[in-house]
């Protein structure tokens, strides 16, 4: 019996020894495996934290005007911009030892493992915030051991390479809160209509309970269950020392003002502008379509929401609802080229084609200011006279004859000044000037003003027969206002990544490309479009909208059989309006011919409402202002019935006084001069007047 007992004891010792060494070997193997896993995780390095999220577009004042529609509705915010109540509530209910563990809560894992073994399946979770974040970033939500092992590896990599604050920030910005709201900012906006930073204790504790089961604990799914879970969370916060019991009770009893809407989801302000911004991000900044759609970028734009609303509203109110005509409008800050408003059509839903940036349309007479700017550099002045009469131009090079016509076939049948020719939009004057300077002169001038579209070197170019873009025309007129400094159409001022890193910022350059004195002289002549003193054989082209003006403007209208334009400006704002049919058919309806002017003046008045009335400031040197007779451009005397203060480049102002009205007591007809001197005899024509007496 004793022998058997001794043999049994030996067997026990043998088994214990074997178990000891087996356990030691197993522990060593586990330690080695753990070490290898850590080394492997270190070699892999930090996992990327990028998640699909919407790119947001911001207006000039910082308000959101829209977002891309491809990413999850997620708006990343730094942890400092998340309510501390929400952070504490989340930690209390999801992972109270978050700041203590290294990615795993071993006690919870042990308890969950026992429960799983008893149930012969994966029934209980013990995931830490780090593990959940890893799952949201890289894995699905299937309850398998394979997925758990991958999750563990990602969790190790996260803890090894990122701070606790960075992990918690990422978790709160990626977790799903139901109702298509990913991340706490989207959830705050959807459930309570506020930023995550502004959540109260009651609101935060309600939101913190939703991720466990959005279909069950969302207040919109079941307020009863949502309140029950809120109570559990508040109790946990009190137990963890984050809040006092009295605070928990008050928050549990507080009424919640639920909204159930996300204003960003409904935003589609300035849709044509947003499309143009997306195109600029791709074509000008070189960003990929994926980065734009899913990168969570913060794109700060130049749009002024008040002016944008004015643009859309005036197009809608002016154009008859049953008309098929289209319209486009671009408004620009002339100092820096910032686009303040853009309408690429009447209805984006019906036609997303952006006529403000994509369409090439004939500008008509709005091209003339570029021609006359060039002419000022070739000896012209506002007082230069040319004969206006029906003229056929014939060429020796085999080029077809060309006969330009004025509006309604009206002509002065006499000499008119450049200032008056621009104001009444005399086409014969423009073509004669164009041919005298050389057809390449206008092409080169247009390029200096920033126009990039090809232009045909033909006689009719002076009347705007080569297509241009509305956005470029608005930008080109900015150079008259800013004294000839180069500006480019600008839609974006800054682009940031989701974590606030600036990847683009616009730099304003100060490059002089035009003569400041000459641009000021042109600005003053463009003011003449609205000055009835310059009425001649026809009224100034801006006379039809004078009643709607409450401040000084400068500008130019233009029309072709298929297009109507109005471009004008104040010192603060330039805007260009185009109207016409997409199929380029003729605009024959009389009211439709006036749409561009009506939209322009109504927009400008509304856009500038409340802003100070500013004069156009002359440069410190280079210009001289004198009173001239509007018909002949000579220095005016007290006997001239119609005289106008006119600016010239210094040294080019007239020195000869008008002698047509001496002694007539000011009764001469300032709008219908006969070209006679004081004695009633015909005056001798100057050389440049004789030069123009060609053609029929």
BELHUMO-V911059 format. One record per backbone hydrogen bond with DSSP energy under -1.0 kcal/mol. NH is the residue of the N-H (numbers start at 1). CO is the residue of the C=O. E is the energy in kcal/mol with one decimal. If there is no record, write none. Layout:
NH;CO;E + NH;CO;E
//
This chain:
5;1;-2.1 + 6;2;-2.6 + 7;3;-2.5 + 8;4;-2.7 + 9;5;-2.2 + 10;6;-2.0 + 11;7;-2.1 + 12;8;-2.3 + 13;9;-2.8 + 14;10;-2.6 + 15;11;-2.7 + 16;12;-2.9 + 17;13;-3.1 + 18;14;-2.7 + 19;15;-3.2 + 20;16;-2.8 + 21;17;-2.9 + 22;18;-2.8 + 23;19;-3.1 + 24;20;-3.1 + 25;21;-3.2 + 26;22;-3.1 + 27;23;-3.0 + 28;24;-2.6 + 29;25;-2.9 + 30;26;-3.0 + 31;27;-3.1 + 32;28;-3.1 + 33;29;-2.9 + 34;30;-3.0 + 35;31;-2.7 + 36;32;-2.9 + 37;33;-2.7 + 38;34;-2.5 + 39;35;-2.8 + 40;36;-3.1 + 41;37;-2.9 + 42;38;-2.3 + 43;39;-2.5 + 44;40;-2.3 + 45;41;-1.3 + 53;294;-2.0 + 54;72;-1.2 + 56;297;-2.7 + 57;66;-2.9 + 58;299;-3.1 + 59;63;-3.3 + 60;303;-3.0 + 62;59;-1.8 + 65;57;-2.8 + 66;57;-1.1 + 68;55;-2.0 + 74;72;-2.5 + 81;78;-2.1 + 82;79;-1.6 + 83;196;-1.8 + 87;83;-1.7 + 88;84;-2.8 + 89;85;-2.5 + 90;86;-2.3 + 91;87;-2.2 + 92;88;-2.3 + 93;89;-1.8 + 94;90;-2.7 + 95;91;-1.5 + 98;95;-1.8 + 100;97;-1.8 + 101;97;-2.2 + 109;105;-2.4 + 110;106;-2.4 + 111;107;-2.0 + 112;108;-2.5 + 113;109;-2.4 + 114;110;-2.1 + 115;111;-1.8 + 116;112;-2.2 + 117;113;-2.4 + 118;114;-2.2 + 119;115;-1.6 + 121;116;-2.2 + 123;121;-1.0 + 132;128;-2.5 + 133;129;-2.6 + 134;130;-2.4 + 135;131;-2.3 + 136;132;-2.6 + 137;133;-2.1 + 138;134;-2.5 + 139;135;-1.7 + 144;142;-1.4 + 148;144;-1.8 + 149;145;-2.3 + 150;146;-2.1 + 151;147;-2.6 + 152;148;-2.3 + 153;149;-2.0 + 154;150;-2.5 + 155;151;-2.5 + 156;152;-2.4 + 157;153;-2.1 + 158;154;-2.5 + 159;155;-2.6 + 160;156;-2.2 + 161;157;-1.3 + 162;158;-2.2 + 167;163;-2.2 + 168;164;-2.7 + 169;165;-2.6 + 170;166;-2.3 + 171;167;-2.5 + 172;168;-2.5 + 173;169;-1.3 + 174;171;-1.2 + 175;171;-2.3 + 177;181;-2.6 + 181;178;-1.7 + 182;73;-1.8 + 183;175;-3.1 + 184;172;-2.4 + 187;183;-2.0 + 188;184;-2.8 + 189;185;-2.3 + 190;186;-2.4 + 191;187;-3.0 + 192;188;-1.9 + 194;188;-1.3 + 198;195;-1.6 + 199;196;-1.1 + 204;200;-3.0 + 205;201;-2.4 + 206;202;-1.3 + 207;203;-2.4 + 208;204;-2.5 + 210;207;-1.5 + 213;210;-1.9 + 216;213;-2.1 + 217;213;-3.4 + 221;218;-1.2 + 222;218;-2.7 + 226;222;-2.2 + 227;223;-2.5 + 228;224;-1.9 + 229;225;-2.4 + 230;226;-2.0 + 231;227;-2.2 + 232;228;-1.8 + 233;229;-2.2 + 234;230;-2.6 + 235;231;-2.2 + 236;232;-2.2 + 237;233;-2.5 + 238;234;-2.0 + 239;235;-2.3 + 240;236;-2.1 + 241;238;-1.1 + 242;237;-2.3 + 248;244;-2.0 + 249;245;-2.3 + 250;246;-2.2 + 251;247;-2.5 + 252;248;-2.2 + 253;249;-1.6 + 258;256;-1.2 + 259;191;-2.4 + 260;190;-1.2 + 261;190;-1.1 + 265;262;-1.5 + 269;65;-1.7 + 274;270;-2.5 + 275;271;-2.1 + 276;272;-2.0 + 277;273;-2.3 + 278;274;-2.5 + 279;275;-2.2 + 280;276;-2.1 + 281;277;-2.5 + 282;278;-1.6 + 283;279;-3.2 + 284;280;-1.8 + 285;280;-1.8 + 287;281;-2.5 + 292;288;-2.0 + 293;289;-2.6 + 294;290;-3.2 + 295;291;-1.4 + 296;53;-1.6 + 298;496;-2.8 + 299;56;-2.9 + 300;494;-3.0 + 301;58;-2.5 + 302;491;-1.6 + 304;340;-2.4 + 308;304;-2.7 + 309;305;-2.3 + 310;306;-1.9 + 311;307;-2.3 + 312;308;-2.3 + 313;309;-2.6 + 314;310;-2.5 + 315;311;-1.9 + 316;312;-1.8 + 317;313;-2.5 + 318;314;-2.2 + 319;315;-1.7 + 323;320;-1.8 + 326;580;-3.0 + 328;578;-2.3 + 329;343;-2.4 + 330;576;-2.0 + 331;341;-2.5 + 332;574;-3.3 + 333;338;-2.5 + 337;333;-2.4 + 339;490;-2.9 + 340;331;-2.5 + 341;331;-1.2 + 343;329;-2.7 + 351;347;-2.2 + 355;344;-2.4 + 355;353;-1.1 + 358;354;-2.8 + 361;468;-2.5 + 364;464;-1.8 + 366;363;-1.6 + 367;364;-1.5 + 368;365;-1.5 + 370;367;-1.1 + 371;367;-1.1 + 372;368;-2.8 + 373;369;-1.9 + 374;370;-1.7 + 375;371;-2.1 + 376;372;-2.0 + 378;375;-2.0 + 380;375;-2.2 + 384;381;-2.0 + 386;416;-2.2 + 388;414;-3.2 + 393;402;-3.5 + 402;393;-2.3 + 409;406;-2.3 + 410;407;-1.3 + 413;388;-2.6 + 416;386;-2.3 + 418;384;-1.1 + 419;382;-2.3 + 421;417;-2.7 + 422;418;-2.4 + 423;419;-1.7 + 424;420;-2.5 + 426;421;-2.5 + 430;426;-1.3 + 431;427;-2.5 + 432;428;-2.5 + 433;429;-2.3 + 434;430;-2.6 + 435;431;-2.5 + 436;432;-2.2 + 437;433;-2.5 + 438;434;-1.4 + 441;438;-1.9 + 444;440;-2.5 + 445;441;-2.3 + 446;442;-2.8 + 447;443;-1.6 + 448;444;-1.8 + 449;445;-1.6 + 450;447;-1.5 + 451;446;-2.3 + 458;456;-1.9 + 461;458;-1.6 + 462;459;-1.2 + 463;460;-2.0 + 464;461;-2.1 + 468;361;-2.3 + 471;356;-2.1 + 473;469;-2.0 + 474;470;-2.3 + 475;471;-1.8 + 476;472;-2.5 + 477;473;-2.1 + 479;476;-1.4 + 480;477;-1.1 + 482;478;-2.5 + 484;479;-2.1 + 486;511;-3.3 + 490;337;-2.8 + 493;300;-2.9 + 494;300;-1.5 + 495;504;-2.4 + 496;298;-2.4 + 497;501;-2.5 + 500;497;-1.9 + 503;495;-2.5 + 504;495;-1.4 + 506;493;-2.8 + 513;484;-2.7 + 514;484;-1.9 + 519;515;-2.3 + 520;516;-1.7 + 521;517;-2.1 + 522;518;-2.2 + 523;519;-2.3 + 524;520;-2.4 + 525;521;-1.9 + 526;522;-2.4 + 527;523;-1.4 + 530;527;-1.8 + 531;528;-1.6 + 534;531;-2.0 + 535;532;-1.8 + 536;538;-2.7 + 541;423;-2.5 + 542;529;-1.9 + 543;540;-1.9 + 545;542;-1.5 + 546;543;-1.0 + 549;546;-1.8 + 554;569;-1.9 + 555;526;-1.5 + 556;567;-3.1 + 558;565;-1.8 + 560;563;-2.7 + 564;579;-2.2 + 565;558;-3.1 + 566;577;-1.9 + 567;556;-2.4 + 568;575;-2.1 + 569;554;-3.0 + 570;573;-2.4 + 574;332;-2.5 + 575;568;-2.4 + 576;330;-2.5 + 577;566;-2.4 + 578;328;-2.5 + 579;564;-2.3 + 580;326;-1.9 + 584;581;-1.7 + 587;561;-2.9 + 593;589;-1.2 + 594;591;-1.2 + 598;594;-2.2 + 599;595;-3.0 + 600;596;-2.3 + 601;597;-2.5 + 602;598;-2.0 + 603;599;-2.5 + 604;600;-2.8 + 605;601;-2.3 + 606;602;-2.1 + 607;603;-3.4 + 608;604;-2.0 + 611;608;-2.4 + 624;648;-2.9 + 626;646;-2.6 + 628;644;-2.3 + 629;634;-2.8 + 630;642;-1.6 + 633;629;-2.4 + 635;656;-2.3 + 636;627;-2.2 + 640;637;-1.3 + 644;628;-2.5 + 646;626;-3.4 + 648;624;-2.7 + 650;622;-2.1 + 652;649;-2.7 + 658;635;-3.1 + 664;661;-2.2 + 667;664;-1.4 + 670;668;-1.0 + 672;669;-1.5 + 677;681;-2.7 + 680;677;-1.9 + 683;675;-1.3 + 690;686;-2.1 + 691;687;-1.8 + 693;690;-1.0 + 694;692;-2.6
//
